[in-house]
Amino acid sequence: MSPRLLQSFFHNSIDRCRGFITLIGMPPSTSSRRQKTPPPGETGQEVLYLRFLSEKQVPVTVKLRDGESVYGWIEYFDDRMIRLTREGKPNLFIYKNQIRTITESVRHIEARRRERHRAAEPQLAPPSPALLALPPAPVPTAAPGGQQSPEPHPENGPHSQESNS
């Protein structure tokens, strides 16, 4: 076989194989395949979270785009801004497009975690009133002659004591 004939045979075989692979093993063309929709840009959770922070007056740290961080609690918010109330400092109105992150105070997160842990534990019942109502102990009183004698129990009264005469 001449080299030219060999080359032509080789290319035809490859072309036939390509067609066979395309028909058998390749996925269908992209035009008939269903396109995935991108995830939504808005989930609607922002309003719920800001409402929670505002109602509970949760201490937060707001990190701004310029790197500055401010601390306080969110008193008010709308679709474009939040009002951050701070103790001993002026309150701030901050545009949302200038906010990088809003994080809850670490102390507040730990307190909520402890509260949830306590709520999950079974509560111990208070002691019954019968256990708390113990009779009072006798109180020693001074008898004539310097000797101390125990005071009679109030339930028994002075007449219920036995005399050894």
KOLVEXNU-957435 format. One record per residue (C-alpha): residue number from 1; residue in three letters; z, y, x. Coordinates in Angstrom, 1 decimal, m for minus. Each point is the difference from the previous one (the first is absolute). Example, Ala and Ser with C-alpha at 12.3 -4.5 7.8 and 13.67 -1.06 7.14 Angstrom:
! residues 2
{resi:1&resn:ALA&zz:7.8&yy:m4.5&xx:12.3}
{resi:2&resn:SER&zz:m0.7&yy:3.4&xx:1.4}
! end
This chain:
! residues 165
{resi:1&resn:MET&zz:0.0&yy:0.0&xx:0.0}
{resi:2&resn:SER&zz:m0.9&yy:3.4&xx:1.2}
{resi:3&resn:PRO&zz:2.8&yy:2.6&xx:0.5}
{resi:4&resn:ARG&zz:m1.6&yy:2.2&xx:m2.7}
{resi:5&resn:LEU&zz:m0.1&yy:m2.8&xx:m2.5}
{resi:6&resn:LEU&zz:3.6&yy:m0.9&xx:0.8}
{resi:7&resn:GLN&zz:1.1&yy:3.6&xx:m0.5}
{resi:8&resn:SER&zz:m1.8&yy:0.2&xx:m3.4}
{resi:9&resn:PHE&zz:1.5&yy:m3.3&xx:m1.1}
{resi:10&resn:PHE&zz:3.5&yy:1.2&xx:1.1}
{resi:11&resn:HIS&zz:m0.3&yy:3.3&xx:m1.9}
{resi:12&resn:ASN&zz:m1.3&yy:m1.7&xx:m3.2}
{resi:13&resn:SER&zz:2.9&yy:m2.5&xx:0.1}
{resi:14&resn:ILE&zz:2.5&yy:2.9&xx:0.4}
{resi:15&resn:ASP&zz:m1.6&yy:1.8&xx:m3.0}
{resi:16&resn:ARG&zz:0.2&yy:m3.1&xx:m2.1}
{resi:17&resn:CYS&zz:3.6&yy:m0.5&xx:1.0}
{resi:18&resn:ARG&zz:0.9&yy:3.6&xx:m0.8}
{resi:19&resn:GLY&zz:m1.5&yy:m0.4&xx:m3.5}
{resi:20&resn:PHE&zz:1.9&yy:m3.3&xx:m0.5}
{resi:21&resn:ILE&zz:3.3&yy:1.5&xx:1.2}
{resi:22&resn:THR&zz:m0.5&yy:3.0&xx:m2.3}
{resi:23&resn:LEU&zz:m0.7&yy:m2.2&xx:m3.0}
{resi:24&resn:ILE&zz:2.9&yy:m2.4&xx:0.6}
{resi:25&resn:GLY&zz:2.9&yy:1.6&xx:1.9}
{resi:26&resn:MET&zz:m0.3&yy:3.7&xx:m0.3}
{resi:27&resn:PRO&zz:1.8&yy:2.0&xx:m2.8}
{resi:28&resn:PRO&zz:m2.1&yy:1.6&xx:m2.6}
{resi:29&resn:SER&zz:m1.4&yy:3.4&xx:0.6}
{resi:30&resn:THR&zz:2.4&yy:3.0&xx:m0.2}
{resi:31&resn:SER&zz:m1.8&yy:1.5&xx:m3.0}
{resi:32&resn:SER&zz:1.1&yy:m2.8&xx:m2.3}
{resi:33&resn:ARG&zz:3.5&yy:m0.2&xx:1.4}
{resi:34&resn:ARG&zz:2.8&yy:1.8&xx:m1.9}
{resi:35&resn:GLN&zz:1.3&yy:3.0&xx:2.0}
{resi:36&resn:LYS&zz:3.8&yy:0.3&xx:0.5}
{resi:37&resn:THR&zz:1.5&yy:3.2&xx:m1.4}
{resi:38&resn:PRO&zz:2.0&yy:2.1&xx:2.5}
{resi:39&resn:PRO&zz:3.8&yy:0.3&xx:m0.7}
{resi:40&resn:PRO&zz:1.0&yy:3.0&xx:m2.1}
{resi:41&resn:GLY&zz:0.9&yy:3.1&xx:1.8}
{resi:42&resn:GLU&zz:2.8&yy:0.8&xx:m2.5}
{resi:43&resn:THR&zz:2.4&yy:m2.7&xx:m1.2}
{resi:44&resn:GLY&zz:2.1&yy:2.3&xx:m2.3}
{resi:45&resn:GLN&zz:3.2&yy:m0.9&xx:1.9}
{resi:46&resn:GLU&zz:0.5&yy:3.4&xx:1.7}
{resi:47&resn:VAL&zz:1.2&yy:1.6&xx:m3.2}
{resi:48&resn:LEU&zz:2.4&yy:m2.8&xx:m0.8}
{resi:49&resn:TYR&zz:1.5&yy:0.1&xx:3.5}
{resi:50&resn:LEU&zz:0.4&yy:3.7&xx:0.1}
{resi:51&resn:ARG&zz:1.6&yy:0.0&xx:m3.5}
{resi:52&resn:PHE&zz:2.5&yy:m2.6&xx:1.3}
{resi:53&resn:LEU&zz:0.8&yy:2.1&xx:3.1}
{resi:54&resn:SER&zz:0.4&yy:3.1&xx:m2.1}
{resi:55&resn:GLU&zz:2.2&yy:m1.5&xx:m2.8}
{resi:56&resn:LYS&zz:2.3&yy:m1.7&xx:2.4}
{resi:57&resn:GLN&zz:0.0&yy:2.9&xx:2.5}
{resi:58&resn:VAL&zz:m0.7&yy:m2.4&xx:2.8}
{resi:59&resn:PRO&zz:0.3&yy:1.7&xx:3.5}
{resi:60&resn:VAL&zz:m3.5&yy:m0.1&xx:1.6}
{resi:61&resn:THR&zz:m1.6&yy:1.0&xx:3.2}
{resi:62&resn:VAL&zz:m3.5&yy:1.6&xx:m0.4}
{resi:63&resn:LYS&zz:m2.2&yy:m0.2&xx:3.0}
{resi:64&resn:LEU&zz:m2.7&yy:2.7&xx:0.0}
{resi:65&resn:ARG&zz:m3.5&yy:m0.3&xx:1.5}
{resi:66&resn:ASP&zz:1.0&yy:2.4&xx:2.8}
{resi:67&resn:GLY&zz:2.8&yy:m2.3&xx:1.2}
{resi:68&resn:GLU&zz:2.9&yy:1.9&xx:m1.5}
{resi:69&resn:SER&zz:2.6&yy:m2.0&xx:m2.0}
{resi:70&resn:VAL&zz:2.1&yy:1.6&xx:m2.8}
{resi:71&resn:TYR&zz:3.0&yy:m1.7&xx:m1.8}
{resi:72&resn:GLY&zz:1.2&yy:0.5&xx:m3.6}
{resi:73&resn:TRP&zz:m0.6&yy:m1.4&xx:m3.4}
{resi:74&resn:ILE&zz:m3.0&yy:0.4&xx:m2.3}
{resi:75&resn:GLU&zz:1.0&yy:2.2&xx:m3.0}
{resi:76&resn:TYR&zz:m3.4&yy:0.6&xx:m1.5}
{resi:77&resn:PHE&zz:m3.6&yy:m1.3&xx:0.6}
{resi:78&resn:ASP&zz:m3.4&yy:0.3&xx:m1.6}
{resi:79&resn:ASP&zz:m3.5&yy:m1.1&xx:0.9}
{resi:80&resn:ARG&zz:m0.3&yy:2.5&xx:2.9}
{resi:81&resn:MET&zz:3.5&yy:0.6&xx:1.4}
{resi:82&resn:ILE&zz:3.6&yy:m1.0&xx:0.3}
{resi:83&resn:ARG&zz:3.2&yy:2.2&xx:0.0}
{resi:84&resn:LEU&zz:2.4&yy:m1.2&xx:2.7}
{resi:85&resn:THR&zz:3.6&yy:1.1&xx:m0.6}
{resi:86&resn:ARG&zz:2.1&yy:0.3&xx:3.2}
{resi:87&resn:GLU&zz:3.7&yy:0.6&xx:0.5}
{resi:88&resn:GLY&zz:0.9&yy:3.2&xx:1.8}
{resi:89&resn:LYS&zz:m3.7&yy:0.8&xx:0.6}
{resi:90&resn:PRO&zz:m2.8&yy:1.6&xx:m2.2}
{resi:91&resn:ASN&zz:m1.8&yy:m2.3&xx:m2.4}
{resi:92&resn:LEU&zz:m3.6&yy:m0.8&xx:0.9}
{resi:93&resn:PHE&zz:m3.2&yy:m0.3&xx:m2.1}
{resi:94&resn:ILE&zz:m2.3&yy:m2.4&xx:2.0}
{resi:95&resn:TYR&zz:m3.6&yy:m0.7&xx:m0.9}
{resi:96&resn:LYS&zz:m0.7&yy:m3.7&xx:m0.2}
{resi:97&resn:ASN&zz:m3.0&yy:0.3&xx:2.2}
{resi:98&resn:GLN&zz:2.3&yy:1.2&xx:2.8}
{resi:99&resn:ILE&zz:2.3&yy:m3.1&xx:m0.3}
{resi:100&resn:ARG&zz:m0.5&yy:m3.0&xx:2.4}
{resi:101&resn:THR&zz:2.9&yy:m2.2&xx:m1.3}
{resi:102&resn:ILE&zz:3.0&yy:0.1&xx:m2.3}
{resi:103&resn:THR&zz:2.8&yy:m2.4&xx:1.0}
{resi:104&resn:GLU&zz:3.3&yy:m0.7&xx:m1.5}
{resi:105&resn:SER&zz:3.2&yy:0.7&xx:2.0}
{resi:106&resn:VAL&zz:1.1&yy:m3.1&xx:1.9}
{resi:107&resn:ARG&zz:3.5&yy:0.5&xx:m1.3}
{resi:108&resn:HIS&zz:m1.2&yy:0.0&xx:m3.6}
{resi:109&resn:ILE&zz:m2.1&yy:m3.1&xx:0.6}
{resi:110&resn:GLU&zz:3.0&yy:m1.8&xx:1.4}
{resi:111&resn:ALA&zz:2.2&yy:1.1&xx:m3.0}
{resi:112&resn:ARG&zz:m2.6&yy:m1.3&xx:m2.4}
{resi:113&resn:ARG&zz:m0.2&yy:m3.3&xx:1.8}
{resi:114&resn:ARG&zz:3.8&yy:m0.4&xx:m0.1}
{resi:115&resn:GLU&zz:0.0&yy:0.9&xx:m3.7}
{resi:116&resn:ARG&zz:m2.7&yy:m2.6&xx:m0.8}
{resi:117&resn:HIS&zz:2.0&yy:m2.6&xx:2.1}
{resi:118&resn:ARG&zz:3.2&yy:0.8&xx:m2.0}
{resi:119&resn:ALA&zz:m1.9&yy:m0.3&xx:m3.3}
{resi:120&resn:ALA&zz:m1.3&yy:m3.4&xx:1.0}
{resi:121&resn:GLU&zz:3.4&yy:m1.4&xx:0.8}
{resi:122&resn:PRO&zz:2.1&yy:m1.4&xx:m2.8}
{resi:123&resn:GLN&zz:2.8&yy:2.3&xx:m1.1}
{resi:124&resn:LEU&zz:3.5&yy:m1.2&xx:0.3}
{resi:125&resn:ALA&zz:1.9&yy:0.1&xx:m3.3}
{resi:126&resn:PRO&zz:3.1&yy:2.2&xx:0.0}
{resi:127&resn:PRO&zz:3.4&yy:m1.8&xx:0.1}
{resi:128&resn:SER&zz:1.3&yy:m1.0&xx:m3.4}
{resi:129&resn:PRO&zz:2.8&yy:2.2&xx:m1.5}
{resi:130&resn:ALA&zz:2.3&yy:m3.1&xx:m0.1}
{resi:131&resn:LEU&zz:m0.1&yy:m0.2&xx:3.8}
{resi:132&resn:LEU&zz:0.8&yy:3.7&xx:0.3}
{resi:133&resn:ALA&zz:3.0&yy:m0.1&xx:m2.3}
{resi:134&resn:LEU&zz:2.6&yy:m1.5&xx:2.3}
{resi:135&resn:PRO&zz:3.7&yy:0.5&xx:m0.8}
{resi:136&resn:PRO&zz:1.6&yy:2.6&xx:2.2}
{resi:137&resn:ALA&zz:2.2&yy:m1.1&xx:2.8}
{resi:138&resn:PRO&zz:3.8&yy:0.5&xx:m0.3}
{resi:139&resn:VAL&zz:1.3&yy:3.2&xx:1.6}
{resi:140&resn:PRO&zz:3.3&yy:m0.2&xx:1.8}
{resi:141&resn:THR&zz:2.7&yy:2.4&xx:m1.3}
{resi:142&resn:ALA&zz:3.3&yy:0.9&xx:1.6}
{resi:143&resn:ALA&zz:3.0&yy:m1.7&xx:m1.6}
{resi:144&resn:PRO&zz:3.6&yy:1.3&xx:0.2}
{resi:145&resn:GLY&zz:1.5&yy:m0.9&xx:3.3}
{resi:146&resn:GLY&zz:m3.2&yy:0.5&xx:2.0}
{resi:147&resn:GLN&zz:m1.7&yy:m3.3&xx:m0.8}
{resi:148&resn:GLN&zz:m3.6&yy:0.0&xx:m1.3}
{resi:149&resn:SER&zz:m0.9&yy:m2.1&xx:m3.0}
{resi:150&resn:PRO&zz:m3.4&yy:m0.5&xx:m1.5}
{resi:151&resn:GLU&zz:m0.9&yy:1.9&xx:m3.1}
{resi:152&resn:PRO&zz:m0.5&yy:m2.3&xx:m3.0}
{resi:153&resn:HIS&zz:m3.7&yy:m0.6&xx:m1.0}
{resi:154&resn:PRO&zz:m1.0&yy:2.4&xx:m2.8}
{resi:155&resn:GLU&zz:m1.3&yy:m2.8&xx:m2.2}
{resi:156&resn:ASN&zz:3.2&yy:m1.9&xx:0.1}
{resi:157&resn:GLY&zz:2.3&yy:3.0&xx:m0.6}
{resi:158&resn:PRO&zz:3.7&yy:0.2&xx:1.0}
{resi:159&resn:HIS&zz:1.1&yy:m2.4&xx:m2.6}
{resi:160&resn:SER&zz:m2.1&yy:m2.9&xx:1.1}
{resi:161&resn:GLN&zz:1.7&yy:m0.5&xx:3.3}
{resi:162&resn:GLU&zz:2.3&yy:m3.0&xx:0.3}
{resi:163&resn:SER&zz:3.5&yy:0.8&xx:1.0}
{resi:164&resn:ASN&zz:2.0&yy:m2.4&xx:2.2}
{resi:165&resn:SER&zz:3.5&yy:0.8&xx:m1.5}
! end
